[in-house]
């Protein structure tokens, strides 16, 4: 039975990852509700544009890198195992909140594909240092119209 395999996999997770899964589940649901139901004017600060020089991004410590990778796995795991689909912006918000709680600085990017001539699709991705946390993409293929750094 697939549900038993999932439970076995979950029970084998380290405690920090099991807790992070529950945290990600709640934050993904909250982020999706925020994006879909609350007027943009109420949550705009989450995506306000701040022009920043990417050379100012400080390198992450070994522990921060490990934690960032764990958050990446957790957001993916939660997205695969929940009954609803989470697009890039709620994923980026949830991961940002999780990393912020752990004191890890992030940068949220918003952009659109350069090659798209009609029906431009917008995309959000989150980075911690040089690690792509959510929204994995070829950054060169996107015109970035906003980014926000948060310590």
N, C-alpha and C positions, 0 to 999 in steps of 0.2 A: 504494500500500500504506500502510495506517495507521501501521505501525511506522516506515516510512521518514520519514513526515511528522513523527512524534514525535521521531525522531532529529535531523531538520533543525531543528526548533524548539528542541530541547535544545542543539544545537551553536551556536545563535544567542544563547544566554543569556550575559549578562556572567559572568565568572569567579566572582564572589562569589555569584551566584544559582545557578550550576551546583553549586558546593561546598555551598551551603545545601540544595539538593535532596537530595544524598547524606546530609547531616547529618539532615535531616528524615525521610528514609526510615528510617534506623537508629533515630532517637529515637521515631518513631511505632511501629515494631515493638516496641521495648523498652517503651514506655508501654502498648501493648496487652497484652503479656505480663504486665507488672506488674499491671495492673488485673484481668485475667482469671484469672491463675494464682497470684498471690502473695496470701496472706491480708492483709486490710485492716490488721491490727495491725502488719504489717511496713512499710507505706507510708503510714500515717495522717498522718504529719507533712507530707506533700505537700498535704493538704487540711484541716489543723487550722483551726478557726475562730479568727479573731482579729478582734475588734470594732474597726473603725477608722473614723475620720471621713473620708469621701471628699474633704472640702475640703483635707486634708493632702497630696493627690496633687500632686507638683510637676510643672510643665509640662515636656514633653520638648523637647530642643534640636532644631534642624532636622535634624541628622544622625541623632539617635535616632528621629525621626519617619520619616525615609526608611528606616532599617533596620527599624523596626517594620512598615512597609508591605511591605517586601521579605519579611519572615518570614511575614506574612499570605499573600502570594501563593505563597510556597514551600510552606507547609502545605497550602493548597488544591491546588496543582499535584501534590504528592506524593499526596494523598488521591485525586485523579482518576486517577492513573496507576499506582497499585499495585493488585494483584489482590485485596486485601481491603478491607473497609470499616472506617473508623476513626470511632467515635462521638466525641462532644464531649469527654469527659474525657481520653482519650489525646491528642487534638489539643491540648487546653489544656496538658497536661503537656509535650508535645514543644516547643510554641511557647515555653512558660515557660523551659524549659531552654536553648533557643536564645537567647532574649533575655537571660537571666541571664549566659550566656557572654559576651555583648557589653556587659554592664554596664547594661542597661536595666531599670528597675524595672517590675514587673507586679503586677496584682491578679487573683487567681483567685476567681470567684464560683460558688457552687453554689445551686441553687434549684429550685423546682417551679412549674408553671403555676398561677396563681390561679384560673383558670376550670375547671380539672380537678376534677370531683367524685368520680370513680371512677378507678382505675388511674392515679394521679398519675405523670406522667413527670418524671424529674429531668433537669436540664440543667446543664452547666458552660460557662462562658465566661471568656475571658481578656481583660483590658484592659491596655494600656500607656498611661499618661496618660489621654487622652480617646479613644484609638483602640481600637476593638473588634478584637482580633486573631483570636480563634476563637469559635465558638459564636454567631455573629451572631443577635441576637434583639431583641425589644422588651423591654427590661429592666423596664418598667412592668408587663408581663404576668406577671412572676414574683415569687414570694415568695422572697426571698433568705434562706437559713438559714445561710449561711456564706460568708465571704470571707477571703482571706489575701493580705496584701501582702508582697512580697519585693523587696528592693532588689537 
